[in-house]
């Protein structure tokens, strides 16, 4: 087994362990959000691990993190949803600040 496949296996186990049907603590949603951000390329740890550049099945793991995160978001209170949204925005994911309008074009 290579280091990248070992990392992927460990990540898959962590992601599944934080699913809402396996974990009752809503803070698991925040840990999944962080892992999702890390797998999406943000400078974030995934379950406490700084990910190497190469991770086997990165896209599959990222998608699964998102699926489980959505399940969590359907269960948590609005305050927790807002915390997770802010957490993801802090990593540059999701709705960030609005893009300012372009300056008017002046005819020469």
MOPAC internal coordinates of N, CA, C and O (Angstrom, degrees):
PM7 1SCF
backbone

  N    0.0000 0     0.00 0     0.00 0    0    0    0
  C    1.4525 1     0.00 0     0.00 0    1    0    0
  C    1.5239 1   109.61 1     0.00 0    2    1    0
  O    1.2310 1   120.88 1   -44.76 1    3    2    1
  N    1.3175 1   115.92 1   135.24 1    3    2    1
  C    1.4578 1   118.80 1   179.24 1    5    3    2
  C    1.5273 1   110.04 1   -85.82 1    6    5    3
  O    1.2310 1   121.41 1   -15.23 1    7    6    5
  N    1.3194 1   114.90 1   164.77 1    7    6    5
  C    1.4640 1   119.41 1   179.56 1    9    7    6
  C    1.5349 1   110.91 1   -61.85 1   10    9    7
  O    1.2310 1   120.74 1   142.51 1   11   10    9
  N    1.3438 1   116.19 1   -37.49 1   11   10    9
  C    1.4701 1   118.29 1  -179.31 1   13   11   10
  C    1.5223 1   111.52 1   -69.03 1   14   13   11
  O    1.2310 1   119.96 1   145.86 1   15   14   13
  N    1.3310 1   117.68 1   -34.14 1   15   14   13
  C    1.4691 1   118.49 1   177.91 1   17   15   14
  C    1.5315 1   110.77 1   -76.60 1   18   17   15
  O    1.2310 1   120.03 1   147.04 1   19   18   17
  N    1.3260 1   117.56 1   -32.96 1   19   18   17
  C    1.4720 1   120.23 1   175.37 1   21   19   18
  C    1.5267 1   110.39 1   -63.96 1   22   21   19
  O    1.2310 1   120.66 1   137.54 1   23   22   21
  N    1.3278 1   116.34 1   -42.46 1   23   22   21
  C    1.4682 1   120.65 1   177.52 1   25   23   22
  C    1.5200 1   109.79 1   -61.86 1   26   25   23
  O    1.2310 1   120.24 1   135.42 1   27   26   25
  N    1.3316 1   117.15 1   -44.58 1   27   26   25
  C    1.4617 1   121.24 1  -179.49 1   29   27   26
  C    1.5261 1   110.77 1   -62.32 1   30   29   27
  O    1.2310 1   120.20 1   138.54 1   31   30   29
  N    1.3293 1   117.22 1   -41.46 1   31   30   29
  C    1.4623 1   120.86 1   179.20 1   33   31   30
  C    1.5257 1   110.11 1   -63.94 1   34   33   31
  O    1.2310 1   120.54 1   134.79 1   35   34   33
  N    1.3241 1   116.57 1   -45.21 1   35   34   33
  C    1.4630 1   120.81 1   178.98 1   37   35   34
  C    1.5270 1   110.50 1   -61.35 1   38   37   35
  O    1.2310 1   120.46 1   134.98 1   39   38   37
  N    1.3467 1   116.74 1   -45.02 1   39   38   37
  C    1.4624 1   120.50 1   179.28 1   41   39   38
  C    1.5221 1   111.33 1   -61.19 1   42   41   39
  O    1.2310 1   120.53 1   137.18 1   43   42   41
  N    1.3216 1   116.58 1   -42.82 1   43   42   41
  C    1.4626 1   120.00 1   179.61 1   45   43   42
  C    1.5256 1   110.56 1   -60.24 1   46   45   43
  O    1.2310 1   120.60 1   137.03 1   47   46   45
  N    1.3299 1   116.47 1   -42.97 1   47   46   45
  C    1.4691 1   120.61 1   178.16 1   49   47   46
  C    1.5254 1   111.03 1   -62.72 1   50   49   47
  O    1.2310 1   120.31 1   137.35 1   51   50   49
  N    1.3277 1   117.00 1   -42.65 1   51   50   49
  C    1.4666 1   120.87 1   179.47 1   53   51   50
  C    1.5289 1   111.27 1   -65.21 1   54   53   51
  O    1.2310 1   120.69 1   135.57 1   55   54   53
  N    1.3182 1   116.28 1   -44.43 1   55   54   53
  C    1.4669 1   120.74 1   179.93 1   57   55   54
  C    1.5249 1   109.84 1   -58.78 1   58   57   55
  O    1.2310 1   120.56 1   131.25 1   59   58   57
  N    1.3250 1   116.54 1   -48.75 1   59   58   57
  C    1.4704 1   120.23 1  -178.74 1   61   59   58
  C    1.5311 1   111.25 1   -65.43 1   62   61   59
  O    1.2310 1   120.05 1   144.33 1   63   62   61
  N    1.3213 1   117.51 1   -35.67 1   63   62   61
  C    1.4713 1   120.78 1   179.82 1   65   63   62
  C    1.5267 1   111.83 1   -67.02 1   66   65   63
  O    1.2310 1   119.83 1   159.16 1   67   66   65
  N    1.3296 1   117.93 1   -20.84 1   67   66   65
  C    1.4629 1   122.17 1  -179.54 1   69   67   66
  C    1.5274 1   112.36 1   -97.94 1   70   69   67
  O    1.2310 1   120.19 1  -170.08 1   71   70   69
  N    1.3159 1   117.24 1     9.92 1   71   70   69
  C    1.4703 1   121.28 1   177.61 1   73   71   70
  C    1.5235 1   109.57 1   -66.32 1   74   73   71
  O    1.2310 1   120.25 1   -31.14 1   75   74   73
  N    1.3346 1   117.13 1   148.86 1   75   74   73
  C    1.4662 1   119.12 1  -177.88 1   77   75   74
  C    1.5303 1   114.32 1   -63.72 1   78   77   75
  O    1.2310 1   119.82 1   158.13 1   79   78   77
  N    1.3151 1   117.94 1   -21.87 1   79   78   77
  C    1.4690 1   118.99 1   177.37 1   81   79   78
  C    1.5282 1   112.74 1   -84.11 1   82   81   79
  O    1.2310 1   120.38 1   173.10 1   83   82   81
  N    1.3524 1   116.87 1    -6.90 1   83   82   81
  C    1.4659 1   120.42 1   179.36 1   85   83   82
  C    1.5248 1   112.39 1  -114.39 1   86   85   83
  O    1.2310 1   120.61 1   161.83 1   87   86   85
  N    1.3136 1   116.44 1   -18.17 1   87   86   85
  C    1.4628 1   121.87 1  -174.85 1   89   87   86
  C    1.5195 1   108.04 1  -130.80 1   90   89   87
  O    1.2310 1   120.30 1   -51.28 1   91   90   89
  N    1.3257 1   117.04 1   128.72 1   91   90   89
  C    1.4720 1   119.48 1  -178.12 1   93   91   90
  C    1.5228 1   112.75 1   -95.04 1   94   93   91
  O    1.2310 1   119.64 1   164.72 1   95   94   93
  N    1.3144 1   118.28 1   -15.28 1   95   94   93
  C    1.4574 1   121.96 1  -178.35 1   97   95   94
  C    1.5367 1   109.97 1   -80.31 1   98   97   95
  O    1.2310 1   119.86 1   -61.42 1   99   98   97
  N    1.3371 1   117.88 1   118.58 1   99   98   97
  C    1.4638 1   119.78 1  -178.50 1  101   99   98
  C    1.5275 1   114.27 1   -61.56 1  102  101   99
  O    1.2310 1   119.81 1   163.68 1  103  102  101
  N    1.3271 1   117.98 1   -16.32 1  103  102  101
  C    1.4663 1   118.28 1   177.23 1  105  103  102
  C    1.5270 1   111.17 1   -65.36 1  106  105  103
  O    1.2310 1   120.24 1   163.83 1  107  106  105
  N    1.3306 1   117.15 1   -16.17 1  107  106  105
  C    1.4677 1   120.21 1   174.25 1  109  107  106
  C    1.5232 1   110.53 1   -60.60 1  110  109  107
  O    1.2310 1   120.41 1   149.43 1  111  110  109
  N    1.3275 1   116.82 1   -30.57 1  111  110  109
  C    1.4665 1   120.82 1   178.11 1  113  111  110
  C    1.5259 1   110.15 1   -63.58 1  114  113  111
  O    1.2310 1   120.26 1   139.80 1  115  114  113
  N    1.3266 1   117.11 1   -40.20 1  115  114  113
  C    1.4669 1   120.52 1   178.56 1  117  115  114
  C    1.5252 1   110.39 1   -66.11 1  118  117  115
  O    1.2310 1   120.22 1   141.85 1  119  118  117
  N    1.3189 1   117.19 1   -38.15 1  119  118  117
  C    1.4675 1   119.60 1   177.79 1  121  119  118
  C    1.5262 1   111.26 1   -66.97 1  122  121  119
  O    1.2310 1   120.59 1   142.42 1  123  122  121
  N    1.3386 1   116.48 1   -37.58 1  123  122  121
  C    1.4663 1   119.64 1   175.73 1  125  123  122
  C    1.5258 1   110.84 1   -65.68 1  126  125  123
  O    1.2310 1   120.56 1   139.63 1  127  126  125
  N    1.3256 1   116.54 1   -40.37 1  127  126  125
  C    1.4678 1   120.24 1   179.16 1  129  127  126
  C    1.5305 1   110.09 1   -61.16 1  130  129  127
  O    1.2310 1   120.75 1   138.50 1  131  130  129
  N    1.3228 1   116.18 1   -41.50 1  131  130  129
  C    1.4605 1   120.51 1   178.59 1  133  131  130
  C    1.5279 1   110.72 1   -64.24 1  134  133  131
  O    1.2310 1   120.57 1   136.97 1  135  134  133
  N    1.3343 1   116.51 1   -43.03 1  135  134  133
  C    1.4673 1   120.22 1   178.22 1  137  135  134
  C    1.5211 1   110.52 1   -63.72 1  138  137  135
  O    1.2310 1   120.58 1   138.35 1  139  138  137
  N    1.3377 1   116.50 1   -41.65 1  139  138  137
  C    1.4600 1   120.22 1   177.74 1  141  139  138
  C    1.5264 1   109.89 1   -58.63 1  142  141  139
  O    1.2310 1   120.61 1   133.85 1  143  142  141
  N    1.3290 1   116.44 1   -46.15 1  143  142  141
  C    1.4641 1   120.59 1   179.79 1  145  143  142
  C    1.5228 1   110.68 1   -60.35 1  146  145  143
  O    1.2310 1   120.41 1   135.67 1  147  146  145
  N    1.3277 1   116.82 1   -44.33 1  147  146  145
  C    1.4664 1   120.77 1  -179.97 1  149  147  146
  C    1.5278 1   110.80 1   -62.17 1  150  149  147
  O    1.2310 1   120.72 1   136.65 1  151  150  149
  N    1.3240 1   116.22 1   -43.35 1  151  150  149
  C    1.4655 1   120.07 1  -179.84 1  153  151  150
  C    1.5252 1   111.65 1   -69.56 1  154  153  151
  O    1.2310 1   120.47 1   157.04 1  155  154  153
  N    1.3309 1   116.71 1   -22.96 1  155  154  153
  C    1.4640 1   121.25 1   177.53 1  157  155  154
  C    1.5277 1   111.64 1   -85.09 1  158  157  155
  O    1.2310 1   120.37 1   179.28 1  159  158  157
  N    1.3318 1   116.89 1    -0.72 1  159  158  157
  C    1.4594 1   120.61 1   175.23 1  161  159  158
  C    1.5136 1   115.33 1   104.54 1  162  161  159
  O    1.2310 1   119.80 1  -179.08 1  163  162  161
  N    1.3415 1   117.99 1     0.92 1  163  162  161
  C    1.4668 1   120.03 1   178.12 1  165  163  162
  C    1.5292 1   109.80 1   -73.44 1  166  165  163
  O    1.2310 1   121.35 1   -23.40 1  167  166  165
  N    1.3151 1   115.02 1   156.60 1  167  166  165
  C    1.4703 1   120.22 1   175.87 1  169  167  166
  C    1.5211 1   108.33 1   -79.79 1  170  169  167
  O    1.2310 1   121.00 1  -105.86 1  171  170  169
  N    1.3111 1   115.69 1    74.14 1  171  170  169
  C    1.4610 1   122.45 1  -178.98 1  173  171  170
  C    1.5155 1   107.73 1  -135.58 1  174  173  171
  O    1.2310 1   120.12 1   -32.73 1  175  174  173
  N    1.3311 1   117.37 1   147.27 1  175  174  173
  C    1.4658 1   118.85 1   174.51 1  177  175  174
  C    1.5246 1   109.88 1   -79.16 1  178  177  175
  O    1.2310 1   120.84 1   -28.45 1  179  178  177
  N    1.2996 1   116.00 1   151.55 1  179  178  177
  C    1.4652 1   121.60 1   174.03 1  181  179  178
  C    1.5211 1   106.78 1  -108.17 1  182  181  179
  O    1.2310 1   120.44 1   -72.21 1  183  182  181
  N    1.3240 1   116.76 1   107.79 1  183  182  181
  C    1.4661 1   122.36 1  -178.58 1  185  183  182
  C    1.5164 1   110.87 1    54.63 1  186  185  183
  O    1.2310 1   120.83 1  -140.35 1  187  186  185
  N    1.3372 1   116.02 1    39.65 1  187  186  185
  C    1.4606 1   121.81 1   176.89 1  189  187  186
  C    1.5178 1   114.82 1    88.17 1  190  189  187
  O    1.2310 1   119.95 1   176.11 1  191  190  189
  N    1.3172 1   117.69 1    -3.89 1  191  190  189
  C    1.4671 1   120.86 1  -178.58 1  193  191  190
  C    1.5254 1   110.42 1  -106.63 1  194  193  191
  O    1.2310 1   120.92 1   -49.03 1  195  194  193
  N    1.3213 1   115.85 1   130.97 1  195  194  193
  C    1.4584 1   119.56 1   170.68 1  197  195  194
  C    1.5205 1   106.32 1   -78.62 1  198  197  195
  O    1.2310 1   120.88 1   -60.10 1  199  198  197
  N    1.3210 1   115.92 1   119.90 1  199  198  197
  C    1.4598 1   120.03 1  -173.43 1  201  199  198
  C    1.5213 1   111.82 1   -73.57 1  202  201  199
  O    1.2310 1   121.17 1   -37.42 1  203  202  201
  N    1.3351 1   115.38 1   142.58 1  203  202  201
  C    1.4642 1   118.30 1   172.00 1  205  203  202
  C    1.5330 1   108.79 1   -70.54 1  206  205  203
  O    1.2310 1   120.58 1   -15.10 1  207  206  205
  N    1.3272 1   116.49 1   164.90 1  207  206  205
  C    1.4595 1   119.09 1  -179.39 1  209  207  206
  C    1.5175 1   111.81 1   -61.51 1  210  209  207
  O    1.2310 1   120.42 1   140.32 1  211  210  209
  N    1.3058 1   116.81 1   -39.68 1  211  210  209
  C    1.4604 1   121.02 1  -179.15 1  213  211  210
  C    1.5231 1   109.90 1  -101.75 1  214  213  211
  O    1.2310 1   121.00 1   -58.45 1  215  214  213
  N    1.3135 1   115.70 1   121.55 1  215  214  213
  C    1.4652 1   122.12 1   174.11 1  217  215  214
  C    1.5193 1   106.67 1  -132.20 1  218  217  215
  O    1.2310 1   120.56 1   -56.11 1  219  218  217
  N    1.3217 1   116.54 1   123.89 1  219  218  217
  C    1.4625 1   119.88 1   177.82 1  221  219  218
  C    1.5221 1   110.09 1   -58.62 1  222  221  219
  O    1.2310 1   120.67 1   -39.63 1  223  222  221
  N    1.3157 1   116.33 1   140.37 1  223  222  221
  C    1.4692 1   122.71 1   176.12 1  225  223  222
  C    1.5282 1   113.07 1    57.74 1  226  225  223
  O    1.2310 1   120.04 1  -146.39 1  227  226  225
  N    1.3119 1   117.53 1    33.61 1  227  226  225
  C    1.4708 1   122.31 1  -178.38 1  229  227  226
  C    1.5318 1   110.88 1   -53.69 1  230  229  227
  O    1.2310 1   119.96 1   133.80 1  231  230  229
  N    1.3374 1   117.68 1   -46.20 1  231  230  229
  C    1.4609 1   120.50 1  -177.42 1  233  231  230
  C    1.5233 1   111.85 1   -64.78 1  234  233  231
  O    1.2310 1   120.30 1   140.17 1  235  234  233
  N    1.3257 1   117.04 1   -39.83 1  235  234  233
  C    1.4637 1   121.47 1   178.83 1  237  235  234
  C    1.5245 1   109.94 1   -64.97 1  238  237  235
  O    1.2310 1   120.54 1   135.94 1  239  238  237
  N    1.3188 1   116.57 1   -44.06 1  239  238  237
  C    1.4689 1   121.41 1   179.46 1  241  239  238
  C    1.5262 1   110.87 1   -64.97 1  242  241  239
  O    1.2310 1   120.62 1   138.28 1  243  242  241
  N    1.3236 1   116.41 1   -41.72 1  243  242  241
  C    1.4634 1   120.15 1   178.88 1  245  243  242
  C    1.5350 1   110.00 1   -62.86 1  246  245  243
  O    1.2310 1   120.40 1   136.48 1  247  246  245
  N    1.3223 1   116.84 1   -43.52 1  247  246  245
  C    1.4647 1   120.84 1  -179.96 1  249  247  246
  C    1.5286 1   111.09 1   -63.40 1  250  249  247
  O    1.2310 1   120.48 1   137.92 1  251  250  249
  N    1.3276 1   116.69 1   -42.08 1  251  250  249
  C    1.4669 1   119.96 1   179.22 1  253  251  250
  C    1.5271 1   110.82 1   -65.50 1  254  253  251
  O    1.2310 1   120.10 1   140.68 1  255  254  253
  N    1.3274 1   117.42 1   -39.32 1  255  254  253
  C    1.4638 1   120.82 1   176.26 1  257  255  254
  C    1.5194 1   110.19 1   -58.80 1  258  257  255
  O    1.2310 1   120.83 1   136.98 1  259  258  257
  N    1.3215 1   116.02 1   -43.02 1  259  258  257
  C    1.4546 1   120.64 1  -179.81 1  261  259  258
  C    1.5306 1   111.36 1   -65.99 1  262  261  259
  O    1.2310 1   120.22 1   137.67 1  263  262  261
  N    1.3270 1   117.18 1   -42.33 1  263  262  261
  C    1.4747 1   120.72 1   178.17 1  265  263  262
  C    1.5277 1   110.78 1   -57.73 1  266  265  263
  O    1.2310 1   120.77 1   131.84 1  267  266  265
  N    1.3215 1   116.14 1   -48.16 1  267  266  265
  C    1.4656 1   120.14 1  -178.59 1  269  267  266
  C    1.5277 1   111.10 1   -69.09 1  270  269  267
  O    1.2310 1   120.52 1   143.96 1  271  270  269
  N    1.3221 1   116.61 1   -36.04 1  271  270  269
  C    1.4573 1   120.10 1   177.68 1  273  271  270
  C    1.5346 1   109.96 1   -62.28 1  274  273  271
  O    1.2310 1   120.49 1   138.78 1  275  274  273
  N    1.3206 1   116.67 1   -41.22 1  275  274  273
  C    1.4686 1   120.03 1   177.68 1  277  275  274
  C    1.5284 1   110.99 1   -62.91 1  278  277  275
  O    1.2310 1   120.40 1   141.96 1  279  278  277
  N    1.3318 1   116.83 1   -38.04 1  279  278  277
  C    1.4695 1   119.94 1   176.77 1  281  279  278
  C    1.5307 1   109.83 1   -62.35 1  282  281  279
  O    1.2310 1   120.81 1   137.70 1  283  282  281
  N    1.3294 1   116.05 1   -42.30 1  283  282  281
  C    1.4656 1   119.98 1   178.35 1  285  283  282
  C    1.5175 1   110.65 1   -62.54 1  286  285  283
  O    1.2310 1   120.46 1   135.69 1  287  286  285
  N    1.3359 1   116.72 1   -44.31 1  287  286  285
  C    1.4581 1   120.32 1  -176.76 1  289  287  286
  C    1.5276 1   111.91 1   -61.83 1  290  289  287
  O    1.2310 1   120.43 1   153.34 1  291  290  289
  N    1.3174 1   116.78 1   -26.66 1  291  290  289
  C    1.4652 1   120.23 1   177.00 1  293  291  290
  C    1.5317 1   111.16 1   -74.05 1  294  293  291
  O    1.2310 1   120.15 1   164.40 1  295  294  293
  N    1.3271 1   117.32 1   -15.60 1  295  294  293
  C    1.4710 1   121.61 1  -175.21 1  297  295  294
  C    1.5271 1   114.92 1  -106.41 1  298  297  295
  O    1.2310 1   120.31 1   153.67 1  299  298  297
  N    1.3255 1   117.01 1   -26.33 1  299  298  297
  C    1.4659 1   119.41 1  -172.44 1  301  299  298
  C    1.5301 1   111.49 1   -86.00 1  302  301  299
  O    1.2310 1   121.21 1   -17.11 1  303  302  301
  N    1.3312 1   115.29 1   162.89 1  303  302  301
  C    1.4625 1   120.20 1  -179.49 1  305  303  302
  C    1.5319 1   110.35 1   -75.37 1  306  305  303
  O    1.2310 1   120.81 1   -16.25 1  307  306  305
  N    1.3467 1   116.05 1   163.75 1  307  306  305
  C    1.4747 1   119.78 1  -177.37 1  309  307  306
  C    1.5287 1   113.94 1   -56.42 1  310  309  307
  O    1.2310 1   120.56 1   145.50 1  311  310  309
  N    1.3338 1   116.53 1   -34.50 1  311  310  309
  C    1.4673 1   119.43 1   179.85 1  313  311  310
  C    1.5287 1   110.92 1   -63.36 1  314  313  311
  O    1.2310 1   120.53 1   136.17 1  315  314  313
  N    1.3397 1   116.59 1   -43.83 1  315  314  313
  C    1.4663 1   120.59 1   178.97 1  317  315  314
  C    1.5260 1   110.58 1   -66.92 1  318  317  315
  O    1.2310 1   120.22 1   140.93 1  319  318  317
  N    1.3204 1   117.18 1   -39.07 1  319  318  317
  C    1.4716 1   120.47 1   177.13 1  321  319  318
  C    1.5195 1   110.16 1   -58.21 1  322  321  319
  O    1.2310 1   120.63 1   136.37 1  323  322  321
  N    1.3251 1   116.41 1   -43.63 1  323  322  321
  C    1.4628 1   120.63 1  -179.00 1  325  323  322
  C    1.5247 1   110.66 1   -66.07 1  326  325  323
  O    1.2310 1   120.05 1   140.77 1  327  326  325
  N    1.3313 1   117.51 1   -39.23 1  327  326  325
  C    1.4715 1   120.88 1   177.43 1  329  327  326
  C    1.5302 1   110.60 1   -60.86 1  330  329  327
  O    1.2310 1   120.84 1   137.34 1  331  330  329
  N    1.3334 1   116.00 1   -42.66 1  331  330  329
  C    1.4707 1   119.84 1  -179.08 1  333  331  330
  C    1.5285 1   110.16 1   -68.48 1  334  333  331
  O    1.2310 1   120.45 1   139.11 1  335  334  333
  N    1.3328 1   116.75 1   -40.89 1  335  334  333
  C    1.4617 1   120.10 1   178.14 1  337  335  334
  C    1.5273 1   109.68 1   -60.46 1  338  337  335
  O    1.2310 1   120.53 1   135.20 1  339  338  337
  N    1.3332 1   116.60 1   -44.80 1  339  338  337
  C    1.4606 1   121.00 1   179.12 1  341  339  338
  C    1.5316 1   110.92 1   -64.53 1  342  341  339
  O    1.2310 1   120.87 1   141.00 1  343  342  341
  N    1.3295 1   115.95 1   -39.00 1  343  342  341
  C    1.4660 1   120.63 1   178.67 1  345  343  342
  C    1.5319 1   109.67 1   -60.71 1  346  345  343
  O    1.2310 1   120.42 1   131.37 1  347  346  345
  N    1.3237 1   116.79 1   -48.63 1  347  346  345
  C    1.4638 1   120.12 1   179.79 1  349  347  346
  C    1.5245 1   111.26 1   -65.06 1  350  349  347
  O    1.2310 1   120.31 1   140.31 1  351  350  349
  N    1.3217 1   117.01 1   -39.69 1  351  350  349
  C    1.4656 1   120.30 1   178.33 1  353  351  350
  C    1.5262 1   110.47 1   -62.19 1  354  353  351
  O    1.2310 1   120.71 1   144.56 1  355  354  353
  N    1.3286 1   116.24 1   -35.44 1  355  354  353
  C    1.4581 1   120.49 1   177.23 1  357  355  354
  C    1.5214 1   112.65 1   -62.54 1  358  357  355
  O    1.2310 1   120.72 1   153.07 1  359  358  357
  N    1.3153 1   116.23 1   -26.93 1  359  358  357
  C    1.4696 1   121.04 1   176.21 1  361  359  358
  C    1.5218 1   111.49 1   -92.43 1  362  361  359
  O    1.2310 1   120.47 1  -174.33 1  363  362  361
  N    1.3352 1   116.71 1     5.67 1  363  362  361
  C    1.4625 1   120.29 1   178.62 1  365  363  362
  C    1.5146 1   113.29 1    81.67 1  366  365  363
  O    1.2310 1   120.26 1  -157.94 1  367  366  365
  N    1.3346 1   117.10 1    22.06 1  367  366  365
  C    1.4635 1   121.29 1  -178.64 1  369  367  366
  C    1.5167 1   108.68 1  -115.15 1  370  369  367
  O    1.2310 1   120.91 1   -43.74 1  371  370  369
  N    1.3043 1   115.87 1   136.26 1  371  370  369
  C    1.4617 1   119.44 1   177.53 1  373  371  370
  C    1.5131 1   111.45 1    90.51 1  374  373  371
  O    1.2310 1   121.19 1    24.24 1  375  374  373
  N    1.3037 1   115.33 1  -155.76 1  375  374  373
  C    1.4592 1   120.07 1  -174.99 1  377  375  374
  C    1.5144 1   110.04 1   -79.79 1  378  377  375
  O    1.2310 1   121.25 1   -69.06 1  379  378  377
  N    1.2887 1   115.22 1   110.94 1  379  378  377
  C    1.4508 1   120.99 1   175.88 1  381  379  378
  C    1.5149 1   109.10 1   -96.80 1  382  381  379
  O    1.2310 1   120.26 1    18.61 1  383  382  381
  N    1.3153 1   117.10 1  -161.39 1  383  382  381
  C    1.4621 1   119.09 1   178.76 1  385  383  382
  C    1.5231 1   109.80 1   -65.73 1  386  385  383
  O    1.2310 1   120.05 1   -28.87 1  387  386  385
  N    1.3336 1   117.51 1   151.13 1  387  386  385
  C    1.4621 1   119.69 1  -179.57 1  389  387  386
  C    1.5238 1   110.52 1   -64.91 1  390  389  387
  O    1.2310 1   121.02 1   -30.09 1  391  390  389
  N    1.2886 1   115.65 1   149.91 1  391  390  389
  C    1.4561 1   121.45 1   178.68 1  393  391  390
  C    1.5277 1   106.76 1   -79.28 1  394  393  391
  O    1.2310 1   120.01 1   -52.43 1  395  394  393
  N    1.3317 1   117.59 1   127.57 1  395  394  393
  C    1.4632 1   118.11 1  -179.12 1  397  395  394
  C    1.5253 1   110.52 1   -66.08 1  398  397  395
  O    1.2310 1   120.40 1   -29.90 1  399  398  397
  N    1.3315 1   116.83 1   150.10 1  399  398  397
  C    1.4664 1   119.08 1   179.12 1  401  399  398
  C    1.5124 1   110.66 1   -65.85 1  402  401  399
  O    1.2310 1   121.08 1   -28.02 1  403  402  401
  N    1.3021 1   115.54 1   151.98 1  403  402  401
  C    1.4685 1   120.85 1   177.87 1  405  403  402
  C    1.5216 1   108.72 1   -67.97 1  406  405  403
  O    1.2310 1   120.28 1   -32.58 1  407  406  405
  N    1.3487 1   117.07 1   147.42 1  407  406  405
  C    1.4602 1   118.55 1   177.61 1  409  407  406
  C    1.5343 1   109.75 1   -65.52 1  410  409  407
  O    1.2310 1   120.37 1   -27.51 1  411  410  409
  N    1.3266 1   116.89 1   152.49 1  411  410  409
  C    1.4621 1   118.83 1   179.95 1  413  411  410
  C    1.5239 1   110.78 1   -63.59 1  414  413  411
  O    1.2310 1   120.97 1   -34.74 1  415  414  413
  N    1.3126 1   115.74 1   145.26 1  415  414  413
  C    1.4537 1   121.37 1   178.71 1  417  415  414
  C    1.5301 1   107.59 1   -88.04 1  418  417  415
  O    1.2310 1   121.63 1   -53.31 1  419  418  417
  N    1.3170 1   114.49 1   126.69 1  419  418  417
  C    1.4743 1   118.83 1  -179.48 1  421  419  418
  C    1.5119 1   109.08 1   -95.64 1  422  421  419
  O    1.2310 1   121.26 1   -43.97 1  423  422  421
  N    1.3207 1   115.19 1   136.03 1  423  422  421
  C    1.4675 1   119.74 1   176.05 1  425  423  422
  C    1.5178 1   108.89 1   -77.17 1  426  425  423
  O    1.2310 1   121.16 1   -45.86 1  427  426  425
  N    1.3358 1   115.39 1   134.14 1  427  426  425
  C    1.4739 1   118.91 1  -178.69 1  429  427  426
  C    1.5110 1   110.40 1   -94.20 1  430  429  427
  O    1.2310 1   120.10 1   180.00 1  431  430  429

